[in-house]
Amino acid sequence: AQLGRYWVETCQPPSVTSGWAWLASYESVGRPTQSLQIHRIGSLLRTLTFLTAALGVSVLRGQSTPPKPVVVALVSVQAVNTGYRVVGSVAPLRTSTIGSAADGRVEQFLVEVGQAVKANQPLARLRTRTLEIELAAAQAELDLYNQLLLEKENGARIEDVAEAEARALGAKAAMDNASAQLRRLEALSTSLAASEADLENARERLNLAEAAHAATEAVLERVKKGPRVESIAQSQAQVELQAQRVLLIQDRIEKHTIIAPFDGFISAEYTEVGAWISSGDPVAQVIQLDEVEINAPVTADYATKLRRGTTIRVEFPELPDKLLTGTVDRIVPVAESRARTFPVLIRLKNEITNGTPLLLSGMLARVDLPAGRQAQLPLVPKDALVLNERDRAVFVVDPDPDNASNGPATGIVRKVPVDLGVALGNRIQVLSLIHI
């Protein structure tokens, strides 16, 4: 386990009593600390305050190389619950069967069982040629409505205004001419040179000319003001309606691409290229493994002693060199009908290296629950433990009392096999200390 970088060449150790040992971790200068930690053993019946110090310790007394910096810590002895071991299994944090949201023929199937996928990554695509043609037509119609709206918003062109003004002037000239004709006929009628019928015809022509002039003036005013606000609003609504139709077709096309809902791994395939699937049919199954859950069945007397958030040590037969801890996430308050046990769900961080998870769904897990009887047992930092396929151990240093007060202390480091108990935060119970 990486402890970081320590530069402790000048640090002094605490006072050392004869017969006491120290829990330490070895570090070469300029290199990350490795897990070689040692515990302090005095009277295991006394509770010790956890302490971290630094001192230079030579691995073997009398060696010619200079002392290497190490980190040491005292073991604490505390009354805690001993472990109650149960067997559970690893389950993904989430499992999702991804179905199709549309009918169609599978044109591409882009993943395989066991493949790692990212959120929103395409898993399969259905044929969308017909929808793409519909989308192109809808977008062209939207462009048409946008241009019509732009024409109304821009108002009349200069040429349109000039034409309306010219028509108004022509109508005014016709009206003036009709008015002059009527006046001449009225003057002639006094000398009986014009008949009454001629006067009536002249008056009728003047009325028509005045009406035509009024109409052209109204047209001119309308052209200058431009389209009505209501007309522009109607065109805007038409543009919006067509835009929504385009979005609807785009959404239908998007539904023809099936995507992963979260980061995970493909655990099952349900279709293949060329197959026809209907809306709701399963396409693939995705499991999330960056975190996993351990489902541990626990009897009622032990389940009632557990609390959410409690640190739990978990062992895996396939991973003897790994020390893994999780936390109690949920305690299901309903017993399984046959075994009369309550599922305790323990959440555990998973390591994923080069697309391969450390913990696999279905793996056997041995869980040490802190629900047994209380006992006074030593606790060591979990980074102090050295794990491999054969044993569990810590490294103990026997300090040289003659050198404790004169510069960096020296001593002999030896490996001590131990049995492990439950976890308490970042510390682990040590159940037996052999050959101290």
N, C-alpha and C positions, 0 to 999 in steps of 0.2 A: 504494500500500500504506500502511495506517495504521501510523505508528510511535509513536503516543501523543502526549502533550503534553510539550514541553520549555520550560523557562523559563531561558534561558541568557544573559541580557543582560549579566551581569557576568563571564562566564567568559572566560578568556584562552586564546588559541591556543598550541600548542607553537611552538618556534622554527622559522622558515621559511628554507630555503636558496634562494637565487636559482635559478630554473629548476625548482622543485618546484611541483606543483599539488596540490589537495586534493579529495577525494571528499566531497561535502556534500549535505545534504537541506534544502530550503527550508521554512520555516514562518512563517506570519503569526501575530502575537501573538494568543493566545486561540483559535487554530484548529488542527485536527489537522495533523500534519506530512505533506506530500506527498512523493512519491518524486522528488526532484531531487538525486541524490547525485553527487559528483565524486570522482575517484581521484587519488592522488598519484603522479606519474611522476618518477622520478629515474633511477637506473640499474636497468633491469628485470632485470639479471642478479643483483642482490642481493636476498636474501629479507628482506622488511620485516616487522616485528612489527605486527599489526593494532592500530590505536589509534583511539579515538573521542575527539573534543574538541568544543568549541562556540565559535563566534565569530560576531560580527555582520558580515555581508557585504552590501554594497549590490549590487543586481542590475546596475545600470549606473553607472559612475563619473560623478559629477557630478550625479546626480539629486537633486532637492530633498527627497524624502521621507526620513525617518530610516531607518537600517539595520534590516533585518529579522533576527530570530534564525534561525540555521540550525544544523544538526548536520553535522559533517564526520567523515570517517574516512580513514585511510591505507589504500592498497591494499597487500595482501601478495603477494609473489611466492613461489611454492612449486613444488617438483617434484612433480607429480601426473600420473596417467595422463590422456592426452587421450581425447577421446570417440570411440566407435565407434557410428555411427548405424545403427539398425535401425527397421523399420516394424512396428508392432503394432496391435492393435485393442482397443477398450474392451469389457469384459464386466462384467455385474453381479457384485457380491460373492456374492450367492446368487440362485438361481432355483428356484422351487418350484411344481410343478403340484399344485394343491389338488383332491383328490378327495372325493367324497361318502362319508360313513361309514354311510349307510343308504339303503334303497330308498325312493322316494317321488316325488311329483309336485312340480315346482318351482312354488311359490306366489309367490315374490318373487325377482327377480334385481336386486341393489342397486347394482351397479357397472358401469362402462364401461371399454373399453380406453383406457389412458393416464391413468386416474384415480389420484391418490395415495390410499393407504390406510394406516391405522394398525394396529398389532398388535392382534389380537382383534376387529377390526372385521368385522361380518357382511358376507359377499359374496352369499349367497343363502339362502333359507329354503324348506324343503319343507313340504307340508301335514301338520299334526299333530293334526287334530281328533279322530280316533279315540284317539290316545294321550292327549289331554287328558281325554277321558271316562274312560279307564282310570285315569288319575292321580287324578281326583276320587273314584272308587270306592275306590281303594286308600287314599287319605287318610281317607275316612270310616271304613273298617275299622280303620285305625290309631287313630283317635279312640276307637272302641269298645273296643279292647284297652287303651288307656290308662285309660279309665274303669274297666274291670274290675280292672286292677292297682291303681288308686287305692282302690277299694272294699276290696280285700284288705289293703292297707297301712294303711288307717284302722281296721281291726278292727270288732268288733261295736258296734252302736249301744246306747245306754242302754235303749231299749225292748226290744231283743232279750235283754239280760241280765235285765231285769225279768220278761219272759215265761218264761225258763228257770228263774228262781228260783221263780216261781209254780207251775210244773209240778212242781218238786222238792218244794215244800211240800205240794201236793195228794197227791203220791205218798207222802210221809211220813205224812200224815193217814190215808190208806187203809191203809198198813202198820200204824199204831198201832191202828186199828179192828180189823183182822184179828187182831192179837195179843191184844186184849182179848176178842174173841169166843172165841178158842181157850182162854184162861184160864177163862172162865165154863163152857165145855163140859167142861173138865177137872175143874172143881169139881163139876159135876153128875154126872159119870161115877162118882164115888166113892159116890154114893147110888143109883146105877143109874138116874138120871133122864135121862141122855144115852147114846145108843148109840155103839158104836165107829165106825160109819159117819159119824155126825155129827162125831166127833173127827177122822177122816181128812179130811173135807171142810174143816174149819176149818184144819187144818195146811196143806192145799194152797192155800187162799186166802191164808194168811200168807206162804207161799213166793212166790207170785205178786206179792203187794204189796211184799215186800222187793226182788224183782228189778226191779219197776217203779221203786221208789224209787232203787235203785242206778243205773238207766239215766238217770233225770232228773238225778241228781247229776253223772253223767259229762257229760251234755249241758251242764249249767250250767258245769262247769269248762272245757269246750271253748269255749263261747261267750265266757267271760271271757278266755281266752288268745288268742283270735283265730286267723286262718289259720296253717297250718304254714309254716315257712320254705321248704320245698320247693315248696309251692303258689305262694308269692309269686315264687320263682325261675322257675317255669314260666311265669307270667304275664309276667314281665320278658323272658324269652326270646321269647315270642310277640310282644310289642311290638317287640323288636329285629328279629325276622324280618320283620314287616310294614313296619317303617321301611326296611329294606333293599330291599323290594319297591317302595316308593315311590321310593327313590333310583334304582333300576334303570329305572323308567319315566321319571323326570326325565332320566336320562342318555340314554335313547333319544330323548327330545324334543330335548335339546341337540345330539345328533348330526344332527338335521334342520336345524340352522343351520350353514352352512359359513362359517368365519371365516378372516381373514388371519393367517398365522403370525408375521409381522414387518412393520415399517414398510417400505413400498415402493410399487411402481406396478403396476397391472394391465397385463400385456403380451399377454394372450390370453383370449378367452371361448370356452367349449365347450358352453354350454347356453343356454336361454332360458325365460321364463315359460311354464308349461303343459307343458313337456317332462317325460317320465318318465325318471328316472335310477336306476341300480342302484348298490349299494354298490361303491365303487372307481372309478366313472366320473369322469373329470375334469370340473371345473366352471369353473376359471379358473387362470391362471398369474400369479404375483406375482414381481417382481424387486426386489432391494434395491440402491439406487443412492446411499445416503448415503456409501458408499465403493465404489470400482470397482477392477477389476483390469485391468492392461494385460498382454496376452499377447504377448510379444516373442520371436520365434524367433532363437536365437543359436547360432552354430557352437561346436564343442567348445573350440577354442583360446581363445575369448573367454569362454565360460561358466565355464571353470575359474578365471578371474581375478575373478569376481564373488563377493560374500559377502552373506549375508542381513543386512538392515538398512542396506545402502549407499543413500545418497541419490541419486536419479536425477532428472534434468531431463527433462520431457516437453513436447513442443510439439504443438499441434493446429492444422491449417490453418484451421479455422473460428474459432479463437480467437487471432488474432495479438497481441492486446493483453493476453494472460494469461501470466504466468510461473508454471508449476505444477511442483511437485516431489513425488515419491513415494519409496517405499523398496522395495527388493527383498524380497519376502515369501517366495518359494520358487523354487528352481531344480529343475525336474523332471529327475531323473537318467535319463530314458529318451528316446532320440532318436526323432523322427518318422521313420518308415520310408523315406519318399521323399526328403525334403529333408536328412536327417541333421542336423537342428538340434534344439536343446534348448529347450523352452519356459521362458522366464524370466517369472515372474509378479510384477508391480510393483503394489503397493497404493497407491491415491491417494485422498485425501479429495475429496469432491464437494461443490459448492455447490448448495443447493436454495433457490431464491427464489420465493416465492408458488406453491409446489407444482410448480415447473419446475426440473429438474436442469440444471446447466451442462454436464456430460458425459453423453452419451447412449450407450446400448449400441450397439456396432457402429461407433462413430466411429474414424476413422484417427488413429493416434498416432505421432509421430516421437520415438524414444527415444534419448537420448545416454547410452550406457553407458561408465563410466570403465574401459575395458578396452584402450585403445590404448597406444601407446608413451608413455614418460614425457617430460615437457618442463617447462621453467621458464616458467610463465605467471602473469600477475597474476590475483588473486581479488578480487572486489568483493562487498559485501553485496547480496543479491538485491533488497532494498528500494531500492537505488540505481538500478536500471534503470528506464528509461522506455520502455514498449512501446506501439506502435500498429500500424496496418495497413501502414505504409510502412517503418519501420525500428526498430532497437533502439539506444538511446543512453544515455549518462550525462551529467551536467552537471559540467563542470570549472570551478573557480574559480582564477584567477591572482591570488594575494594581492599586495597592495601592500607590498613590503618596508619602505618608508619609514614605514608606519603600524603595523607589526606590534607594536611595543613601546609604543605610545601609545593605550591603550584598545582598544576593539573594532577588529579588523582590517577593511580594506576590500579590494575586488578586483573583477574582472570575471568573470562567469559566462558560460560558453559551452557549447553542446551539442556532444557528440562522439559520432558513430556508432561502434558496436562490433559485433563478432561474438561470439556466445556459445558457450561450451564446456560442460563437464560441471558438475554441482553438487557441492559439498563442504560438507555441513552447510547452513548458511544463507548460503553464499557461492557465487558463480558464476564460472567461468573466463571471462576476456575474451581472446579469441583475437587480435583486432586492434584497435589504437587508431589511428584515422585522423585526420590533421590536428591533431596535438597541438601 
